[in-house]
Amino acid sequence: MVFAWMPALAIYFNDPDGNQLEFISILEGEGNPELGVMPYEDWVSKKRANSIRQL
């Protein structure tokens, strides 16, 4: 999932001991708070659409 206001990609998973962990990585580009939280695929689609519009 992407936190669009940062923007950052977060992946959640359980380790072998049953603890829930989060891996989070900052994405390139400007934050977009109005998008909230969204799937990564949607973030990539929106970023591509914005890049095409800027050409």
PDB file with SEQRES, HELIX, SHEET and CRYST1 records, atoms N, CA, C and O in Angstrom:
SEQRES   1 A   55  MET VAL PHE ALA TRP MET PRO ALA LEU ALA ILE TYR PHE          
SEQRES   2 A   55  ASN ASP PRO ASP GLY ASN GLN LEU GLU PHE ILE SER ILE          
SEQRES   3 A   55  LEU GLU GLY GLU GLY ASN PRO GLU LEU GLY VAL MET PRO          
SEQRES   4 A   55  TYR GLU ASP TRP VAL SER LYS LYS ARG ALA ASN SER ILE          
SEQRES   5 A   55  ARG GLN LEU                                                  
HELIX    1 AA1 PRO A   33  LEU A   35  5                                   3    
HELIX    2 AA2 TYR A   40  GLN A   54  1                                  15    
SHEET    1 AA1 4 GLN A  20  ILE A  26  0                                        
SHEET    2 AA1 4 ALA A   8  ASN A  14 -1                                        
SHEET    3 AA1 4 VAL A   2  PHE A   3 -1                                        
SHEET    4 AA1 4 VAL A  37  MET A  38 -1                                        
CRYST1    1.000    1.000    1.000  90.00  90.00  90.00 P 1           1          
ATOM      1  N   MET A   1       0.833  -1.164   0.000  1.00  0.00           N  
ATOM      2  CA  MET A   1       0.000   0.000   0.000  1.00  0.00           C  
ATOM      3  C   MET A   1       0.880   1.229   0.000  1.00  0.00           C  
ATOM      4  O   MET A   1       2.009   1.204   0.491  1.00  0.00           O  
ATOM      5  N   VAL A   2       0.350   2.311  -0.558  1.00  0.00           N  
ATOM      6  CA  VAL A   2       1.077   3.576  -0.621  1.00  0.00           C  
ATOM      7  C   VAL A   2       0.354   4.596   0.246  1.00  0.00           C  
ATOM      8  O   VAL A   2      -0.861   4.769   0.156  1.00  0.00           O  
ATOM      9  N   PHE A   3       1.130   5.261   1.083  1.00  0.00           N  
ATOM     10  CA  PHE A   3       0.639   6.409   1.841  1.00  0.00           C  
ATOM     11  C   PHE A   3       0.946   7.620   0.970  1.00  0.00           C  
ATOM     12  O   PHE A   3       2.080   8.099   0.949  1.00  0.00           O  
ATOM     13  N   ALA A   4      -0.049   8.112   0.258  1.00  0.00           N  
ATOM     14  CA  ALA A   4       0.170   9.128  -0.771  1.00  0.00           C  
ATOM     15  C   ALA A   4       0.648  10.462  -0.206  1.00  0.00           C  
ATOM     16  O   ALA A   4       1.295  11.222  -0.927  1.00  0.00           O  
ATOM     17  N   TRP A   5       0.358  10.772   1.039  1.00  0.00           N  
ATOM     18  CA  TRP A   5       0.752  12.068   1.591  1.00  0.00           C  
ATOM     19  C   TRP A   5       2.251  12.166   1.824  1.00  0.00           C  
ATOM     20  O   TRP A   5       2.769  13.274   1.959  1.00  0.00           O  
ATOM     21  N   MET A   6       2.974  11.036   1.876  1.00  0.00           N  
ATOM     22  CA  MET A   6       4.414  11.083   2.164  1.00  0.00           C  
ATOM     23  C   MET A   6       5.269  11.239   0.908  1.00  0.00           C  
ATOM     24  O   MET A   6       6.142  12.100   1.013  1.00  0.00           O  
ATOM     25  N   PRO A   7       5.211  10.646  -0.158  1.00  0.00           N  
ATOM     26  CA  PRO A   7       4.634   9.334  -0.432  1.00  0.00           C  
ATOM     27  C   PRO A   7       5.595   8.219  -0.014  1.00  0.00           C  
ATOM     28  O   PRO A   7       6.814   8.367  -0.096  1.00  0.00           O  
ATOM     29  N   ALA A   8       5.025   7.108   0.432  1.00  0.00           N  
ATOM     30  CA  ALA A   8       5.822   5.965   0.869  1.00  0.00           C  
ATOM     31  C   ALA A   8       5.064   4.671   0.600  1.00  0.00           C  
ATOM     32  O   ALA A   8       3.836   4.622   0.671  1.00  0.00           O  
ATOM     33  N   LEU A   9       5.820   3.631   0.291  1.00  0.00           N  
ATOM     34  CA  LEU A   9       5.272   2.298   0.069  1.00  0.00           C  
ATOM     35  C   LEU A   9       5.473   1.486   1.338  1.00  0.00           C  
ATOM     36  O   LEU A   9       6.577   1.456   1.881  1.00  0.00           O  
ATOM     37  N   ALA A  10       4.421   0.826   1.820  1.00  0.00           N  
ATOM     38  CA  ALA A  10       4.508   0.001   3.018  1.00  0.00           C  
ATOM     39  C   ALA A  10       4.079  -1.424   2.692  1.00  0.00           C  
ATOM     40  O   ALA A  10       3.074  -1.654   2.019  1.00  0.00           O  
ATOM     41  N   ILE A  11       4.863  -2.367   3.183  1.00  0.00           N  
ATOM     42  CA  ILE A  11       4.549  -3.788   3.040  1.00  0.00           C  
ATOM     43  C   ILE A  11       4.514  -4.379   4.442  1.00  0.00           C  
ATOM     44  O   ILE A  11       5.451  -4.201   5.220  1.00  0.00           O  
ATOM     45  N   TYR A  12       3.442  -5.077   4.760  1.00  0.00           N  
ATOM     46  CA  TYR A  12       3.284  -5.701   6.076  1.00  0.00           C  
ATOM     47  C   TYR A  12       3.402  -7.209   5.936  1.00  0.00           C  
ATOM     48  O   TYR A  12       2.893  -7.799   4.983  1.00  0.00           O  
ATOM     49  N   PHE A  13       4.083  -7.828   6.905  1.00  0.00           N  
ATOM     50  CA  PHE A  13       4.253  -9.277   6.869  1.00  0.00           C  
ATOM     51  C   PHE A  13       4.527  -9.793   8.274  1.00  0.00           C  
ATOM     52  O   PHE A  13       4.895  -9.030   9.167  1.00  0.00           O  
ATOM     53  N   ASN A  14       4.345 -11.088   8.460  1.00  0.00           N  
ATOM     54  CA  ASN A  14       4.634 -11.734   9.746  1.00  0.00           C  
ATOM     55  C   ASN A  14       5.984 -12.421   9.672  1.00  0.00           C  
ATOM     56  O   ASN A  14       6.306 -13.078   8.682  1.00  0.00           O  
ATOM     57  N   ASP A  15       6.776 -12.262  10.738  1.00  0.00           N  
ATOM     58  CA  ASP A  15       8.047 -12.978  10.799  1.00  0.00           C  
ATOM     59  C   ASP A  15       7.804 -14.394  11.333  1.00  0.00           C  
ATOM     60  O   ASP A  15       6.683 -14.712  11.730  1.00  0.00           O  
ATOM     61  N   PRO A  16       8.828 -15.245  11.349  1.00  0.00           N  
ATOM     62  CA  PRO A  16       8.633 -16.635  11.792  1.00  0.00           C  
ATOM     63  C   PRO A  16       8.132 -16.772  13.237  1.00  0.00           C  
ATOM     64  O   PRO A  16       7.555 -17.798  13.597  1.00  0.00           O  
ATOM     65  N   ASP A  17       8.350 -15.742  14.063  1.00  0.00           N  
ATOM     66  CA  ASP A  17       7.887 -15.787  15.451  1.00  0.00           C  
ATOM     67  C   ASP A  17       6.459 -15.271  15.603  1.00  0.00           C  
ATOM     68  O   ASP A  17       5.931 -15.233  16.714  1.00  0.00           O  
ATOM     69  N   GLY A  18       5.824 -14.870  14.487  1.00  0.00           N  
ATOM     70  CA  GLY A  18       4.449 -14.404  14.534  1.00  0.00           C  
ATOM     71  C   GLY A  18       4.289 -12.908  14.761  1.00  0.00           C  
ATOM     72  O   GLY A  18       3.168 -12.427  14.924  1.00  0.00           O  
ATOM     73  N   ASN A  19       5.401 -12.159  14.775  1.00  0.00           N  
ATOM     74  CA  ASN A  19       5.315 -10.710  14.936  1.00  0.00           C  
ATOM     75  C   ASN A  19       4.969 -10.062  13.600  1.00  0.00           C  
ATOM     76  O   ASN A  19       5.498 -10.457  12.561  1.00  0.00           O  
ATOM     77  N   GLN A  20       4.084  -9.068  13.623  1.00  0.00           N  
ATOM     78  CA  GLN A  20       3.763  -8.356  12.388  1.00  0.00           C  
ATOM     79  C   GLN A  20       4.770  -7.226  12.213  1.00  0.00           C  
ATOM     80  O   GLN A  20       4.961  -6.402  13.107  1.00  0.00           O  
ATOM     81  N   LEU A  21       5.408  -7.202  11.052  1.00  0.00           N  
ATOM     82  CA  LEU A  21       6.429  -6.207  10.749  1.00  0.00           C  
ATOM     83  C   LEU A  21       5.977  -5.341   9.579  1.00  0.00           C  
ATOM     84  O   LEU A  21       5.145  -5.744   8.766  1.00  0.00           O  
ATOM     85  N   GLU A  22       6.550  -4.137   9.516  1.00  0.00           N  
ATOM     86  CA  GLU A  22       6.276  -3.222   8.415  1.00  0.00           C  
ATOM     87  C   GLU A  22       7.598  -2.841   7.773  1.00  0.00           C  
ATOM     88  O   GLU A  22       8.539  -2.442   8.459  1.00  0.00           O  
ATOM     89  N   PHE A  23       7.664  -2.964   6.455  1.00  0.00           N  
ATOM     90  CA  PHE A  23       8.779  -2.442   5.676  1.00  0.00           C  
ATOM     91  C   PHE A  23       8.234  -1.208   4.965  1.00  0.00           C  
ATOM     92  O   PHE A  23       7.239  -1.290   4.244  1.00  0.00           O  
ATOM     93  N   ILE A  24       8.885  -0.069   5.167  1.00  0.00           N  
ATOM     94  CA  ILE A  24       8.398   1.162   4.550  1.00  0.00           C  
ATOM     95  C   ILE A  24       9.541   1.843   3.816  1.00  0.00           C  
ATOM     96  O   ILE A  24      10.667   1.899   4.311  1.00  0.00           O  
ATOM     97  N   SER A  25       9.240   2.357   2.634  1.00  0.00           N  
ATOM     98  CA  SER A  25      10.247   3.012   1.807  1.00  0.00           C  
ATOM     99  C   SER A  25       9.638   4.270   1.193  1.00  0.00           C  
ATOM    100  O   SER A  25       8.524   4.240   0.669  1.00  0.00           O  
ATOM    101  N   ILE A  26      10.370   5.358   1.262  1.00  0.00           N  
ATOM    102  CA  ILE A  26       9.918   6.615   0.674  1.00  0.00           C  
ATOM    103  C   ILE A  26       9.987   6.507  -0.847  1.00  0.00           C  
ATOM    104  O   ILE A  26      10.963   5.997  -1.398  1.00  0.00           O  
ATOM    105  N   LEU A  27       8.946   6.991  -1.520  1.00  0.00           N  
ATOM    106  CA  LEU A  27       8.896   6.996  -2.978  1.00  0.00           C  
ATOM    107  C   LEU A  27       9.319   8.363  -3.510  1.00  0.00           C  
ATOM    108  O   LEU A  27       9.196   9.372  -2.817  1.00  0.00           O  
ATOM    109  N   GLU A  28       9.812   8.387  -4.733  1.00  0.00           N  
ATOM    110  CA  GLU A  28      10.163   9.650  -5.367  1.00  0.00           C  
ATOM    111  C   GLU A  28       8.900  10.434  -5.694  1.00  0.00           C  
ATOM    112  O   GLU A  28       7.837   9.854  -5.915  1.00  0.00           O  
ATOM    113  N   GLY A  29       9.026  11.740  -5.723  1.00  0.00           N  
ATOM    114  CA  GLY A  29       7.904  12.577  -6.116  1.00  0.00           C  
ATOM    115  C   GLY A  29       7.288  13.312  -4.946  1.00  0.00           C  
ATOM    116  O   GLY A  29       7.659  13.124  -3.787  1.00  0.00           O  
ATOM    117  N   GLU A  30       6.346  14.143  -5.290  1.00  0.00           N  
ATOM    118  CA  GLU A  30       5.646  14.951  -4.300  1.00  0.00           C  
ATOM    119  C   GLU A  30       4.512  14.158  -3.656  1.00  0.00           C  
ATOM    120  O   GLU A  30       3.902  13.296  -4.288  1.00  0.00           O  
ATOM    121  N   GLY A  31       4.247  14.460  -2.407  1.00  0.00           N  
ATOM    122  CA  GLY A  31       3.110  13.863  -1.723  1.00  0.00           C  
ATOM    123  C   GLY A  31       1.804  14.375  -2.308  1.00  0.00           C  
ATOM    124  O   GLY A  31       1.753  15.444  -2.916  1.00  0.00           O  
ATOM    125  N   ASN A  32       0.755  13.597  -2.114  1.00  0.00           N  
ATOM    126  CA  ASN A  32      -0.561  13.953  -2.636  1.00  0.00           C  
ATOM    127  C   ASN A  32      -1.597  13.553  -1.581  1.00  0.00           C  
ATOM    128  O   ASN A  32      -2.255  12.522  -1.720  1.00  0.00           O  
ATOM    129  N   PRO A  33      -1.746  14.374  -0.517  1.00  0.00           N  
ATOM    130  CA  PRO A  33      -2.579  13.999   0.625  1.00  0.00           C  
ATOM    131  C   PRO A  33      -4.017  13.632   0.293  1.00  0.00           C  
ATOM    132  O   PRO A  33      -4.611  12.796   0.973  1.00  0.00           O  
ATOM    133  N   GLU A  34      -4.586  14.246  -0.743  1.00  0.00           N  
ATOM    134  CA  GLU A  34      -5.988  13.967  -1.046  1.00  0.00           C  
ATOM    135  C   GLU A  34      -6.216  12.542  -1.536  1.00  0.00           C  
ATOM    136  O   GLU A  34      -7.355  12.075  -1.547  1.00  0.00           O  
ATOM    137  N   LEU A  35      -5.158  11.839  -1.941  1.00  0.00           N  
ATOM    138  CA  LEU A  35      -5.300  10.448  -2.395  1.00  0.00           C  
ATOM    139  C   LEU A  35      -5.332   9.452  -1.238  1.00  0.00           C  
ATOM    140  O   LEU A  35      -5.761   8.313  -1.418  1.00  0.00           O  
ATOM    141  N   GLY A  36      -4.883   9.870  -0.052  1.00  0.00           N  
ATOM    142  CA  GLY A  36      -4.938   8.993   1.126  1.00  0.00           C  
ATOM    143  C   GLY A  36      -4.049   7.774   0.989  1.00  0.00           C  
ATOM    144  O   GLY A  36      -2.867   7.894   0.665  1.00  0.00           O  
ATOM    145  N   VAL A  37      -4.615   6.598   1.236  1.00  0.00           N  
ATOM    146  CA  VAL A  37      -3.900   5.320   1.152  1.00  0.00           C  
ATOM    147  C   VAL A  37      -4.452   4.574  -0.055  1.00  0.00           C  
ATOM    148  O   VAL A  37      -5.665   4.506  -0.252  1.00  0.00           O  
ATOM    149  N   MET A  38      -3.552   4.014  -0.862  1.00  0.00           N  
ATOM    150  CA  MET A  38      -3.978   3.368  -2.100  1.00  0.00           C  
ATOM    151  C   MET A  38      -3.044   2.220  -2.461  1.00  0.00           C  
ATOM    152  O   MET A  38      -1.916   2.161  -1.970  1.00  0.00           O  
ATOM    153  N   PRO A  39      -3.503   1.308  -3.316  1.00  0.00           N  
ATOM    154  CA  PRO A  39      -2.622   0.233  -3.782  1.00  0.00           C  
ATOM    155  C   PRO A  39      -1.471   0.801  -4.616  1.00  0.00           C  
ATOM    156  O   PRO A  39      -1.618   1.829  -5.276  1.00  0.00           O  
ATOM    157  N   TYR A  40      -0.342   0.128  -4.578  1.00  0.00           N  
ATOM    158  CA  TYR A  40       0.838   0.567  -5.323  1.00  0.00           C  
ATOM    159  C   TYR A  40       0.551   0.677  -6.821  1.00  0.00           C  
ATOM    160  O   TYR A  40       1.010   1.613  -7.476  1.00  0.00           O  
ATOM    161  N   GLU A  41      -0.197  -0.266  -7.355  1.00  0.00           N  
ATOM    162  CA  GLU A  41      -0.507  -0.257  -8.787  1.00  0.00           C  
ATOM    163  C   GLU A  41      -1.249   1.023  -9.174  1.00  0.00           C  
ATOM    164  O   GLU A  41      -0.999   1.586 -10.240  1.00  0.00           O  
ATOM    165  N   ASP A  42      -2.160   1.484  -8.312  1.00  0.00           N  
ATOM    166  CA  ASP A  42      -2.892   2.726  -8.581  1.00  0.00           C  
ATOM    167  C   ASP A  42      -1.948   3.929  -8.535  1.00  0.00           C  
ATOM    168  O   ASP A  42      -2.070   4.851  -9.342  1.00  0.00           O  
ATOM    169  N   TRP A  43      -1.009   3.914  -7.591  1.00  0.00           N  
ATOM    170  CA  TRP A  43      -0.030   5.010  -7.474  1.00  0.00           C  
ATOM    171  C   TRP A  43       0.803   5.097  -8.760  1.00  0.00           C  
ATOM    172  O   TRP A  43       1.012   6.185  -9.296  1.00  0.00           O  
ATOM    173  N   VAL A  44       1.271   3.953  -9.246  1.00  0.00           N  
ATOM    174  CA  VAL A  44       2.077   3.930 -10.470  1.00  0.00           C  
ATOM    175  C   VAL A  44       1.261   4.453 -11.645  1.00  0.00           C  
ATOM    176  O   VAL A  44       1.776   5.230 -12.449  1.00  0.00           O  
ATOM    177  N   SER A  45       0.013   4.049 -11.762  1.00  0.00           N  
ATOM    178  CA  SER A  45      -0.856   4.507 -12.847  1.00  0.00           C  
ATOM    179  C   SER A  45      -1.045   6.025 -12.799  1.00  0.00           C  
ATOM    180  O   SER A  45      -0.968   6.695 -13.828  1.00  0.00           O  
ATOM    181  N   LYS A  46      -1.289   6.558 -11.618  1.00  0.00           N  
ATOM    182  CA  LYS A  46      -1.481   8.003 -11.484  1.00  0.00           C  
ATOM    183  C   LYS A  46      -0.192   8.752 -11.797  1.00  0.00           C  
ATOM    184  O   LYS A  46      -0.223   9.808 -12.429  1.00  0.00           O  
ATOM    185  N   LYS A  47       0.935   8.213 -11.359  1.00  0.00           N  
ATOM    186  CA  LYS A  47       2.221   8.860 -11.625  1.00  0.00           C  
ATOM    187  C   LYS A  47       2.507   8.873 -13.127  1.00  0.00           C  
ATOM    188  O   LYS A  47       2.984   9.879 -13.653  1.00  0.00           O  
ATOM    189  N   ARG A  48       2.222   7.770 -13.821  1.00  0.00           N  
ATOM    190  CA  ARG A  48       2.409   7.715 -15.273  1.00  0.00           C  
ATOM    191  C   ARG A  48       1.500   8.721 -15.973  1.00  0.00           C  
ATOM    192  O   ARG A  48       1.935   9.430 -16.880  1.00  0.00           O  
ATOM    193  N   ALA A  49       0.250   8.782 -15.555  1.00  0.00           N  
ATOM    194  CA  ALA A  49      -0.705   9.714 -16.169  1.00  0.00           C  
ATOM    195  C   ALA A  49      -0.226  11.160 -15.984  1.00  0.00           C  
ATOM    196  O   ALA A  49      -0.325  11.966 -16.909  1.00  0.00           O  
ATOM    197  N   ASN A  50       0.287  11.487 -14.802  1.00  0.00           N  
ATOM    198  CA  ASN A  50       0.791  12.835 -14.545  1.00  0.00           C  
ATOM    199  C   ASN A  50       2.017  13.131 -15.390  1.00  0.00           C  
ATOM    200  O   ASN A  50       2.182  14.257 -15.859  1.00  0.00           O  
ATOM    201  N   SER A  51       2.880  12.145 -15.594  1.00  0.00           N  
ATOM    202  CA  SER A  51       4.083  12.332 -16.413  1.00  0.00           C  
ATOM    203  C   SER A  51       3.697  12.610 -17.869  1.00  0.00           C  
ATOM    204  O   SER A  51       4.298  13.459 -18.526  1.00  0.00           O  
ATOM    205  N   ILE A  52       2.700  11.894 -18.361  1.00  0.00           N  
ATOM    206  CA  ILE A  52       2.255  12.081 -19.751  1.00  0.00           C  
ATOM    207  C   ILE A  52       1.667  13.483 -19.923  1.00  0.00           C  
ATOM    208  O   ILE A  52       1.912  14.141 -20.934  1.00  0.00           O  
ATOM    209  N   ARG A  53       0.890  13.942 -18.933  1.00  0.00           N  
ATOM    210  CA  ARG A  53       0.276  15.277 -19.012  1.00  0.00           C  
ATOM    211  C   ARG A  53       1.320  16.385 -19.044  1.00  0.00           C  
ATOM    212  O   ARG A  53       1.091  17.433 -19.647  1.00  0.00           O  
ATOM    213  N   GLN A  54       2.476  16.163 -18.393  1.00  0.00           N  
ATOM    214  CA  GLN A  54       3.513  17.179 -18.325  1.00  0.00           C  
ATOM    215  C   GLN A  54       4.294  17.285 -19.620  1.00  0.00           C  
ATOM    216  O   GLN A  54       5.006  18.268 -19.827  1.00  0.00           O  
ATOM    217  N   LEU A  55       4.179  16.296 -20.499  1.00  0.00           N  
ATOM    218  CA  LEU A  55       4.905  16.346 -21.780  1.00  0.00           C  
ATOM    219  C   LEU A  55       4.270  17.323 -22.664  1.00  0.00           C  
ATOM    220  O   LEU A  55       4.723  17.522 -23.791  1.00  0.00           O  
TER     221      LEU A  55                                                      
END                                                                             
